[in-house]
Amino acid sequence: MGIRCDLSWKAVTHYKAKVGQEMIENEIVHLFFGHYSGPANPDPDEAGDWGWYRLETIREQIQASHRYSYWLKEYFRQRLI
């Protein structure tokens, strides 16, 4: 996203998800969080779409669509975000 900020460790979690016909992600993830309020400069080869959203808006959208990745939905489900 072309941003830099200080990060703080929040949690470690695990998820397993089908990501293709015969592919499965089986990930152990360390979550870090930070605050940033400057401009973003996403690489179009890495991000097809992006935006700044309030967490409550994302929670509502996750319930009503297939817009977000499995892992983000899982972090919200586990109340890590």
Number of C-alpha atoms within 10 A of each C-alpha: 12 8 11 11 11 9 11 11 10 12 11 11 13 12 13 13 13 11 11 8 6 6 9 11 13 11 12 11 12 11 15 12 13 11 10 11 8 9 9 14 9 14 10 9 6 8 9 8 7 9 5 8 8 7 11 9 9 17 14 10 13 18 10 9 8 10 11 11 10 16 16 14 18 17 15 14 12 10 8 13 14
